[in-house]
Amino acid sequence: MAHYASACPETITSAVEYACAAPSVHNVQPWSWRLQRGQLSLYVDRRRSIPVEDPDGRQLIISCGGALHHLRIALEHNLLEPIVTILPDRSEPDLLASITFRGRAHPEGSSAALFSSLERRRTDRRPFDAPPVGSMGVLSHGANEFGTSMTILARQYGSMLEHASAIATQEHRNDPDYWNELEEWIRSAGSDEGIPRDALPDALSSHESASARAFPSGHLKIERDARDHAALVLLSTPSDAPIDWLNAGQALSSVLLHATASHLASCPLTHLTEVEASREIVRDVASRSGETFQNPQVMIRIGLLESDTEDADSGYNEPVASGRRAIEDVLTIVH
Ligand SMILES: Cc1cc2nc3c(=O)[nH]c(=O)nc-3n(C[C@H](O)[C@H](O)[C@H](O)COP(=O)(O)O)c2cc1C
């Protein structure tokens, strides 16, 4: 039975705070929320764009899609069902979604596990062990829900992906504007935006997956020569328009939260899909791995943490949680 009494501003504010725990490219948090007369609106905030790396704003919208999915999980935990209209106004393309609320009698079965993952999930750039056989199926269901498909990229094409990553890395290294933009979003611990240096491998930890994005050196110590055995999965969409990006973001959040709930570590990767030549190789690997959608959006490294890197005495540390902007900076409540 529908009831609206619990959709009070405090409940919505709390859900928006959880939504803002979503991952975003370089932790730019490009979202802005507005609550007015019982309707919540989600806007992309283009003042927080990274124009060199993401000229079309694709990754900004993917990030906002992640926040929208996080919001759904937080609301459902509070027995509120969001009624979401995607891109409701053609004349206002930055308005990504409008949301109203309806009460629901019971939480969904997976709701508690996903809700607790909202705060526990974090991007982890350490090497992983391979995920257990059979653990990936549950992750792909969530992606499919949002018109996005998740493919596990077959290990036999690993060298093609390493080549694609090397192409993207080289193109970025040759572009001082890219490096300046990236440096701007690397911060010290305690900042409410950007990537903390403690979450980035230090210069000696050059182990990293050969498919990972190259970052300026950080403080995260990783055992030298550690090998990464993570699974690489890819989210692809049928076309390459803002609605696909928003959907890919919702799918990304779903995959990451399900991974966290299954005690799997994860790291999104997008440098390969930013550069056309490497994106083309990813598209080829995806189609050889059985993918039919032609638009690769986000790769994700997923696996188990190697037990020795979790040992407090080993000299190797864990990535810190990245900061978030204050709720007053991202949510406007119009009375
Ligand atoms: C669209 C998108 C693209 C991202 N691309 C990368 C990437 O290429 N490499 C990487 O290490 N992390 C990537 N991330 C992870 C972000 O850096 C991370 O979400 C952000 O710093 C916040 O940290 P958290 O996920 O631990 O909360 C990406 C995240 C999103 C949503």
The ligand as an SDF file (V2000), in Angstrom:
LIG
                    3D

 31 33  0  0  0  0  0  0  0  0999 V2000
   33.3350    6.9240  -14.4880 C   0  0  0  0  0  0  0  0  0  0  0  0
   34.4720    6.5150  -13.5590 C   0  0  0  0  0  0  0  0  0  0  0  0
   35.7400    6.3430  -14.0820 C   0  0  0  0  0  0  0  0  0  0  0  0
   36.8000    5.9350  -13.2510 C   0  0  0  0  0  0  0  0  0  0  0  0
   38.0290    5.6650  -13.8120 N   0  0  0  0  0  0  0  0  0  0  0  0
   39.0230    5.1870  -13.0320 C   0  0  0  0  0  0  0  0  0  0  0  0
   40.2720    4.7950  -13.5980 C   0  0  0  0  0  0  0  0  0  0  0  0
   40.4690    4.8430  -14.8150 O   0  0  0  0  0  0  0  0  0  0  0  0
   41.2430    4.3280  -12.7620 N   0  0  0  0  0  0  0  0  0  0  0  0
   41.0540    4.2360  -11.4160 C   0  0  0  0  0  0  0  0  0  0  0  0
   41.9630    3.8130  -10.7010 O   0  0  0  0  0  0  0  0  0  0  0  0
   39.8670    4.6110  -10.8370 N   0  0  0  0  0  0  0  0  0  0  0  0
   38.8560    5.0570  -11.6130 C   0  0  0  0  0  0  0  0  0  0  0  0
   37.6490    5.4030  -11.0540 N   0  0  0  0  0  0  0  0  0  0  0  0
   37.4820    5.3540   -9.6040 C   0  0  0  0  0  0  0  0  0  0  0  0
   37.5200    6.7600   -8.9800 C   0  0  0  0  0  0  0  0  0  0  0  0
   38.8240    7.2860   -9.0120 O   0  0  0  0  0  0  0  0  0  0  0  0
   36.9810    6.6630   -7.5470 C   0  0  0  0  0  0  0  0  0  0  0  0
   35.6460    6.2850   -7.5960 O   0  0  0  0  0  0  0  0  0  0  0  0
   37.0660    7.9810   -6.7920 C   0  0  0  0  0  0  0  0  0  0  0  0
   38.4020    8.3680   -6.6190 O   0  0  0  0  0  0  0  0  0  0  0  0
   36.3850    7.8770   -5.4300 C   0  0  0  0  0  0  0  0  0  0  0  0
   36.9550    6.8530   -4.6540 O   0  0  0  0  0  0  0  0  0  0  0  0
   36.0870    5.6290   -4.1260 P   0  0  0  0  0  0  0  0  0  0  0  0
   35.5810    4.8730   -5.3100 O   0  0  0  0  0  0  0  0  0  0  0  0
   37.0600    4.8180   -3.3050 O   0  0  0  0  0  0  0  0  0  0  0  0
   34.9520    6.1610   -3.3140 O   0  0  0  0  0  0  0  0  0  0  0  0
   36.5750    5.7800  -11.8580 C   0  0  0  0  0  0  0  0  0  0  0  0
   35.2830    5.9640  -11.3400 C   0  0  0  0  0  0  0  0  0  0  0  0
   34.2380    6.3090  -12.1860 C   0  0  0  0  0  0  0  0  0  0  0  0
   32.8530    6.4540  -11.6270 C   0  0  0  0  0  0  0  0  0  0  0  0
  1  2  1  0
  2  3  1  0
  2 30  2  0
  3  4  2  0
  4  5  1  0
  4 28  1  0
  5  6  2  0
  6  7  1  0
  6 13  1  0
  7  8  2  0
  7  9  1  0
  9 10  1  0
 10 11  2  0
 10 12  1  0
 12 13  2  0
 13 14  1  0
 14 15  1  0
 14 28  1  0
 15 16  1  0
 16 17  1  0
 16 18  1  0
 18 19  1  0
 18 20  1  0
 20 21  1  0
 20 22  1  0
 22 23  1  0
 23 24  1  0
 24 25  2  0
 24 26  1  0
 24 27  1  0
 28 29  2  0
 29 30  1  0
 30 31  1  0
M  END
$$$$
